[in-house]
Amino acid sequence: MRNNFLFLEIICPIFLFGRCNIPKGQKERYDILLKFFKDVFSSIPSLQPDLKRIFVSVLQKHEPEEYERFINVDPYALLMDMKTSEMS
């Protein structure tokens, strides 16, 4: 179980804070990953509180100066709204 959280702690900043530049030739790979995460979190709603908990943890650990700004963000809604075209 801890490995799953560790994986999400790594992925969360990338997907939710857009902290990566996707090379033009790799956008379809990013799209596959994005669709995968959207499918996982929409088909297993019980994971959504875990996503929120990890989101808060990542904020506190990696983005403490942004904590107040993002604490009320719903990471599930944010994930569902993300589009491959928005990533640079």
LINRA-V518662 format. One record per helix or strand. SS is the DSSP state (alpha for helix, beta for strand). FROM is the first residue (numbers start at 1). LEN is the number of residues. If there is no record, write none. Layout:
ss = (SS,SS)
from = (FROM,FROM)
len = (LEN,LEN)
This chain:
ss = (alpha,alpha,alpha,alpha,alpha,alpha)
from = (2,24,45,64,75,84)
len = (16,20,18,7,7,3)
